[in-house]
Amino acid sequence: MTRIRHDSTRGLLHAQGPLLALIAVICGIFVLQQIRGLEWYVPYMAVPGQIAESWERLKAGDLSVENLKRFGTLLSCAFLHASPEHVVFNLLFLWIFAALASELLGHGWMLGIFAFTAVTGSIFHTMLNAEDFIPMLGASGAVMGFEGAYLGMAMRWQLPDPHVWPLARPVPPGQLALVGVAGVVIDYTSLMSQAPSNVAYGAHLGGFVGGLLLTAVFAPKPRGAKIR
């Protein structure tokens, strides 16, 4: 029994080690947020109005470190979360779709999708709220990015059935891709309603579109996939 558990753990670490490390980093940062308080992580949140101002200064030729640092928040905000519910919910869906990306495209692509879609989500939110100085944080843009990335692969290739916990059984790739479609439809509807909300729907849409385009156009053939 011990040997079986040991082999199972080694297999999980080999297959999903970088993703587990990413999740551990996000959890560790959240613990630091709780210990060190708001003042510690405020500089790492994305503030659309400040980013828009930095962009205008950049176009005017301001290449100072202080000005360029503001653009780093487009990515750093994805590692921060507002509450335990926020981080748990994001990491659950991150695990499902990022694990699929690791299995199909490899660890490098998984990490690349996370960074790229976190940034595209932040950029889209900033474009929609360029005069807003309310900070944004959370990995939901990247989570939606992985859902878009899976849809992009499913449109381009015939994917193998996923076997990722907590899916109790293999789910047809088309049905799983519809989860992302349903999510982005809800986000778009919520964004267009213009009702007051503390959810960055623009970041969700920007991440989803970024992931969709990345895999539909640039990704290599996924492991175990067949040409349609």
C-alpha positions as CSV (number, residue, x, y, z in Angstrom):
1,M,0.0,0.0,0.0
2,T,2.8,2.4,0.9
3,R,4.6,1.6,-2.4
4,I,1.4,2.2,-4.4
5,R,0.8,5.6,-2.7
6,H,4.5,6.6,-3.2
7,D,4.3,5.7,-6.9
8,S,1.0,7.6,-7.3
9,T,2.5,10.7,-5.6
10,R,5.6,10.6,-7.8
11,G,3.3,10.2,-10.9
12,L,1.3,13.2,-9.9
13,L,4.4,15.4,-9.2
14,H,5.9,14.3,-12.6
15,A,2.7,15.1,-14.5
16,Q,1.6,18.3,-12.7
17,G,4.5,19.4,-10.6
18,P,4.8,22.9,-12.1
19,L,1.1,23.5,-11.8
20,L,1.1,22.4,-8.2
21,A,4.1,24.7,-7.6
22,L,2.1,27.6,-9.1
23,I,-0.9,26.8,-6.9
24,A,1.4,26.6,-3.9
25,V,2.9,30.0,-4.7
26,I,-0.6,31.6,-5.0
27,C,-1.6,30.1,-1.7
28,G,1.6,31.2,0.0
29,I,1.1,34.7,-1.3
30,F,-2.4,34.7,0.1
31,V,-1.1,33.7,3.5
32,L,1.4,36.6,3.3
33,Q,-1.5,38.9,2.4
34,Q,-3.3,37.9,5.6
35,I,-0.2,38.2,7.8
36,R,1.3,41.4,6.4
37,G,-1.9,43.3,5.6
38,L,-3.3,45.5,2.9
39,E,-0.4,47.9,2.7
40,W,2.0,45.1,1.7
41,Y,0.2,44.0,-1.4
42,V,-1.6,47.2,-2.6
43,P,1.4,48.1,-4.9
44,Y,1.0,44.8,-6.7
45,M,-2.7,45.3,-7.6
46,A,-3.6,46.5,-11.1
47,V,-5.2,50.0,-11.0
48,P,-6.7,50.8,-14.5
49,G,-6.4,54.6,-14.1
50,Q,-2.7,54.4,-13.0
51,I,-1.9,52.0,-15.8
52,A,-3.6,54.2,-18.4
53,E,-1.6,57.2,-17.1
54,S,1.7,55.2,-17.3
55,W,0.8,54.3,-20.9
56,E,0.4,57.9,-21.8
57,R,3.7,58.8,-20.1
58,L,5.4,55.9,-22.0
59,K,4.1,57.2,-25.3
60,A,5.6,60.5,-24.4
61,G,8.9,58.9,-23.9
62,D,9.0,58.2,-20.2
63,L,11.1,55.0,-19.8
64,S,11.8,55.4,-16.1
65,V,11.8,52.3,-13.9
66,E,9.0,53.8,-11.8
67,N,6.8,54.2,-14.8
68,L,7.6,50.8,-16.3
69,K,7.0,49.1,-12.9
70,R,3.3,49.9,-13.2
71,F,2.9,47.6,-16.1
72,G,4.2,44.7,-14.0
73,T,0.9,44.9,-12.0
74,L,-0.9,43.5,-15.1
75,L,0.6,40.2,-14.1
76,S,1.3,40.5,-10.4
77,C,-2.4,41.1,-9.7
78,A,-3.2,37.5,-10.8
79,F,-1.3,36.2,-7.8
80,L,-3.4,38.1,-5.2
81,H,-6.8,37.3,-3.9
82,A,-9.4,39.2,-1.7
83,S,-10.7,36.3,0.5
84,P,-10.4,32.6,1.2
85,E,-13.5,32.0,-1.0
86,H,-12.0,34.0,-3.8
87,V,-8.7,32.0,-3.9
88,V,-10.3,28.6,-3.4
89,F,-12.8,29.1,-6.2
90,N,-10.2,30.4,-8.6
91,L,-7.7,27.6,-7.8
92,L,-10.3,24.9,-8.2
93,F,-11.0,25.9,-11.8
94,L,-7.4,26.7,-12.4
95,W,-6.5,23.2,-11.4
96,I,-9.0,21.6,-13.8
97,F,-8.2,23.5,-16.9
98,A,-4.5,24.2,-16.3
99,A,-4.0,20.5,-15.6
100,L,-5.6,19.8,-19.0
101,A,-3.3,22.3,-20.7
102,S,-0.3,20.6,-19.0
103,E,-1.4,17.2,-20.2
104,L,-2.1,18.3,-23.7
105,L,0.6,20.9,-24.4
106,G,3.2,20.5,-21.7
107,H,4.3,22.5,-18.6
108,G,5.9,25.3,-20.6
109,W,2.7,26.1,-22.5
110,M,0.7,25.8,-19.3
111,L,2.8,28.5,-17.6
112,G,2.9,30.6,-20.7
113,I,-0.9,30.5,-21.0
114,F,-1.2,31.6,-17.3
115,A,1.1,34.6,-17.8
116,F,-0.2,35.6,-21.2
117,T,-3.9,35.4,-20.3
118,A,-3.5,37.1,-16.9
119,V,-2.0,40.0,-18.8
120,T,-4.5,40.1,-21.6
121,G,-7.3,40.0,-19.0
122,S,-5.8,42.9,-17.1
123,I,-5.2,44.9,-20.3
124,F,-8.8,44.4,-21.4
125,H,-10.1,45.4,-18.0
126,T,-7.9,48.5,-18.1
127,M,-9.1,49.5,-21.6
128,L,-12.7,49.3,-20.4
129,N,-12.0,51.2,-17.2
130,A,-9.3,53.6,-18.1
131,E,-10.6,56.3,-15.7
132,D,-11.2,53.9,-12.8
133,F,-8.9,53.9,-9.9
134,I,-10.4,50.9,-8.1
135,P,-7.7,48.2,-7.8
136,M,-8.1,44.8,-9.4
137,L,-6.7,41.4,-8.1
138,G,-7.3,37.7,-8.7
139,A,-6.4,34.9,-11.1
140,S,-9.9,34.7,-12.7
141,G,-8.6,36.3,-15.9
142,A,-6.1,33.5,-16.3
143,V,-8.6,30.9,-15.2
144,M,-10.9,32.1,-18.0
145,G,-7.8,32.1,-20.2
146,F,-7.3,28.4,-19.7
147,E,-11.0,27.8,-20.5
148,G,-10.6,29.8,-23.7
149,A,-7.4,27.8,-24.5
150,Y,-9.2,24.5,-24.1
151,L,-12.0,25.7,-26.4
152,G,-9.4,26.8,-28.9
153,M,-7.8,23.3,-28.9
154,A,-11.2,21.6,-29.1
155,M,-12.1,23.7,-32.2
156,R,-8.9,22.9,-33.9
157,W,-8.2,19.3,-32.9
158,Q,-10.1,16.2,-31.9
159,L,-9.0,16.0,-28.2
160,P,-8.8,12.9,-26.0
161,D,-11.3,12.5,-23.2
162,P,-10.0,14.4,-20.1
163,H,-9.3,12.4,-16.9
164,V,-8.6,15.2,-14.4
165,W,-9.8,15.3,-10.8
166,P,-12.5,16.2,-9.7
167,L,-14.1,14.9,-12.9
168,A,-15.5,11.5,-11.7
169,R,-15.4,10.1,-15.3
170,P,-14.1,11.0,-18.7
171,V,-16.1,14.0,-20.1
172,P,-16.4,14.5,-23.8
173,P,-14.1,17.5,-24.8
174,G,-17.0,19.3,-26.5
175,Q,-19.1,19.3,-23.3
176,L,-16.1,20.5,-21.2
177,A,-15.4,23.3,-23.7
178,L,-19.0,24.4,-23.3
179,V,-18.3,25.2,-19.7
180,G,-16.0,27.9,-20.9
181,V,-18.5,29.1,-23.4
182,A,-21.2,29.3,-20.8
183,G,-18.9,31.2,-18.5
184,V,-17.9,33.8,-21.1
185,V,-21.6,34.3,-22.1
186,I,-22.5,35.0,-18.5
187,D,-19.5,37.4,-18.2
188,Y,-20.4,39.3,-21.4
189,T,-24.1,39.6,-20.3
190,S,-23.0,40.9,-16.9
191,L,-20.6,43.4,-18.5
192,M,-23.2,44.7,-20.9
193,S,-25.8,45.1,-18.1
194,Q,-23.5,47.8,-16.6
195,A,-24.9,46.9,-13.2
196,P,-22.6,47.9,-10.3
197,S,-20.4,44.9,-9.4
198,N,-17.0,44.2,-7.8
199,V,-16.3,41.5,-10.4
200,A,-13.9,42.4,-13.2
201,Y,-15.9,40.9,-16.0
202,G,-13.7,42.6,-18.5
203,A,-10.7,40.7,-17.2
204,H,-12.6,37.5,-17.6
205,L,-13.4,38.3,-21.3
206,G,-9.9,39.5,-22.0
207,G,-8.3,36.3,-20.6
208,F,-10.8,34.0,-22.4
209,V,-10.2,35.7,-25.8
210,G,-6.4,35.7,-25.2
211,G,-6.4,31.9,-24.4
212,L,-8.7,31.1,-27.3
213,L,-6.5,32.9,-29.9
214,L,-3.3,31.6,-28.4
215,T,-4.2,27.9,-28.9
216,A,-6.4,28.2,-31.9
217,V,-3.6,29.9,-33.9
218,F,-0.2,29.2,-32.3
219,A,-0.3,26.0,-30.2
220,P,1.2,22.8,-31.5
221,K,-0.8,19.6,-31.9
222,P,-1.9,18.5,-28.4
223,R,-0.7,15.1,-27.1
224,G,-3.2,12.4,-28.1
225,A,-5.2,14.7,-30.3
226,K,-6.3,13.8,-33.8
227,I,-6.7,16.0,-36.9
228,R,-10.3,16.9,-37.5
